[in-house]
Amino acid sequence: MDRCVANVCVHHLLADAGYDSESNHVYARDEHGIVTTIPPKHGRPTSKPPGLPYMLSNELSRF
């Protein structure tokens, strides 16, 4: 990020969930004055069971 900010004026950073750590938010905000938009759960595994549409389609495909 330091090299990017040295060459380009960045006001807003959009990143994927892989960069969603508090240290990344704090660094961008405090060191460079950048507003961050990083969705916290996109692509992360969940402990919830599959939803009903998935379960129904899975049952139908078995027959």
C-alpha positions as CSV (number, residue, x, y, z in Angstrom):
1,M,0.0,0.0,0.0
2,D,2.9,2.4,0.7
3,R,4.2,2.2,-2.9
4,C,0.7,2.7,-4.3
5,V,0.0,5.7,-2.1
6,A,3.3,7.2,-3.1
7,N,2.3,7.2,-6.8
8,V,-1.5,7.5,-6.8
9,C,-4.0,9.5,-4.7
10,V,-6.2,6.9,-3.0
11,H,-9.3,8.0,-1.1
12,H,-11.2,4.7,-0.9
13,L,-10.0,1.1,-0.9
14,L,-12.2,-1.8,-1.9
15,A,-10.8,-5.3,-1.1
16,D,-12.0,-8.9,-0.6
17,A,-12.5,-10.7,2.7
18,G,-8.9,-11.9,2.7
19,Y,-7.8,-8.4,3.8
20,D,-10.4,-8.0,6.5
21,S,-8.3,-7.7,9.6
22,E,-8.5,-4.8,12.0
23,S,-4.9,-4.0,11.5
24,N,-5.5,-3.5,7.7
25,H,-8.4,-1.1,8.4
26,V,-6.4,0.8,11.1
27,Y,-3.3,1.1,8.9
28,A,-5.2,2.4,5.8
29,R,-7.2,4.8,7.9
30,D,-4.6,6.1,10.3
31,E,-1.4,6.1,8.2
32,H,-2.9,7.1,4.9
33,G,-6.4,8.6,5.5
34,I,-8.0,5.9,3.3
35,V,-11.6,4.8,3.8
36,T,-11.9,1.0,3.5
37,T,-14.7,-1.2,2.3
38,I,-13.9,-4.8,3.0
39,P,-16.8,-7.2,3.3
40,P,-16.2,-9.3,6.5
41,K,-17.7,-12.7,5.5
42,H,-17.7,-13.0,1.8
43,G,-16.1,-16.3,0.9
44,R,-15.5,-17.5,4.4
45,P,-16.7,-21.0,5.5
46,T,-19.7,-21.1,7.8
47,S,-20.9,-23.6,10.4
48,K,-24.5,-23.3,9.2
49,P,-26.0,-26.3,7.4
50,P,-26.8,-25.8,3.6
51,G,-29.9,-23.9,2.8
52,L,-33.2,-25.5,1.9
53,P,-32.9,-25.0,-1.9
54,Y,-29.5,-26.7,-2.0
55,M,-30.8,-29.6,0.1
56,L,-33.8,-30.1,-2.1
57,S,-31.8,-30.0,-5.3
58,N,-29.3,-32.4,-3.8
59,E,-32.1,-34.9,-2.9
60,L,-33.6,-34.7,-6.4
61,S,-30.3,-35.3,-8.1
62,R,-29.8,-38.5,-6.1
63,F,-32.8,-40.2,-7.8
